[in-house]
Amino acid sequence: MKLSAEYKAEQRELEEKVKADQQEVDTYEQNKSDFDSFAAIIRKYVGMKELTSAIINKFIKKIIVHAPEKVDGKQVQKVDIFSTL
């Protein structure tokens, strides 16, 4: 019985480790895919002479412009820019 309980506990630990390792592999593969996509876009525009809105749209996923605030007597406005990566 004791050996059986130890075996089951070890089996659970190994299954959890496999899940954690699989998540790391999945994350790595997603990051690699994202990088490959980004690198392809970069290669396409390496020799560009002019930055156009169409090119910018390839690199920017979204922009959030927050409401303006007064900080130390100056008007400040926060802008968050999210890349396609």
Residue pairs with C-beta under 8 A, 6 or more apart in sequence:
34 85
35 85
37 84
38 84
38 85
41 58
41 59
41 84
45 55
45 58
48 55
58 84
59 83
59 84
60 81
60 82
60 83
60 84
61 82
61 83
61 84
62 82
63 79
63 80
63 81
63 82
64 79
64 80
64 82
65 77
65 78
65 79
66 77
66 78
66 79
66 80
67 77
68 75
68 76
68 77
69 75
69 76
69 77
69 78
70 76
